Amino acid sequence: MTQGLIKTDDYKKFIQDIKQRIQTAQIKAAVTVNQGLLRLYWDLAERIVSKQQESAWGDGFLVQMSRDLQTEFPGMKGFSKRNLELMRQWYRFWSDELEFAQQLVSQIPWGHNLVIIGKIKNIEEAAFYVQKTIQNSWSRAVLTHQIESGLYQRAGKAITNFQTALPAPHSDLARQTLKDPYNFDFLMLREKHDEQELENALIDHITRFLLELGSGFSYLGRQYRLEVGGDEFFVDLLFYHVRLHSYVVIELKTVKFKPEFAGKLNFYISAVDGVLKTEQDAPTIGILICKSKNDTVVEYALKDINRPIGVSEYTITKHLPDDLKSSLPSIEEIEAELGSGV
């Protein structure tokens, strides 16, 4: 008797649960293997440094060491002279932060570690990227992008009133999610672009925009309609932050910050709190992204506003030359744009 295929909802839930358990086990196994490998690399590097100090051996012995290890363990990668040198560099970089290195550095892949020590000289900055990689499960490409875009220098730098408008520790977490400036170099815009053009371009590149905003942002809509007392209002961009459990209203201004911008954003935040927010949601947060700002003016503008607002600038540095702005893009530009699109 031929058994029929089981297609019940109960079976689908059962098999989905099995798949998730297998995937979780695979991830845990991969993490365990990685940690074991990096502990081995750390031990080898420590012994290399110690032996060179004791015996005054030059780097020439690494050639022999590499050859001997590859002969003894032909199926195991990672024993080239170059990788032994990188192990030593990695160990020396973190040797003054032994506890941190043993607890966290081994939680990210070897390739990620090499990106960090290859691009960063400051221990505090390196530790920041290690922790962010663990928190956000960044790929090596995303990690590289975040380092090259100067995330460390920009994170948590926006001017906000979060300390007075939000309870701790929610205020600290919210502040850390903001950057100043936001880097929109992935956009191709005219030098004198307007707000609609900027908004359109960001939505056309929503994947990169979300990457620039940071982990946790979920896009809900543009020109999001709110009805207040029978009147219609439209928010530039509306997001929900899954870690903050907050709606996030983003307003874009292609001019220098003006105090009235904060008042308008304060109204939008109040409207979202009244129309969309539930008891399970934390207070709505507003982010105003301007072309430029006077920090003192921003601080005065936010001083007596009791709803959480952060103000940042944005930068776009890859403008077309003036003599090409009215021309069609080149083949290379078209290919580059298509290749980096969503």
C-alpha angles and dihedrals in degrees: 000000000000115000114229122229115267109236103162121132088240091059092046090054090046095052092043090055090050091051091051091050091051092048091048090050091049091051092048090049091050091049091048092050091048093050091049091049093049092047087054091048091049092050093048092048092048091052092046092052092045094048093048090052093047099042102028089233116171126224090271091085089065088068091057092041091052092049093049095047094047090050093049095043105030094164095052122086127207102063100102116127090248093053092048088054090050091050089054092047090049092049093048091049093056100028093104090051097049098152093049092046094051093047104041115009092067090058093072125063123267092249090056090050090053091051090053098047091041095054104029132061100176117085095210092052092046091051089052092057093045091054094044091050091053094045096047102029091233119192117230090258093052091047090052091049092050092050094046092048090054097242092164092057093046104039116108092359099116118112108250143162091219094120092064099028099048133047119247132285088021090061093056093048091047092049091051091056093062126082134197116232109018110216114226097170090133089072126088107210139154115262090247100043122162129227095262091052091049092048092048092049094049092051091046086057097036095146092058092040090055089048090053092047090053140234119328102033117128117191116232104170152302125255084013109198120234124180116209120177091338094309124112124232129178126213115211095226132355125199138168119221110215096199096046091039087222138126110240121209115200121194120189124210123181092198137064117292117275124191092238089063089067091051093053092047090048088057092050091050090051091049093050089049090052099042107030111016118099131197089264093058126087118230115297116257127215126211119191113195113194136177089243141342145198104234094211092052090049092051092052092046092054097039098093099028110107098196118085112263132165125193123205139164126234129217132207112179103165099082122157115250114267093249091056100045093094093042131088114265117261123252089253092053092048091049091047092050093047091046093053098040129111 
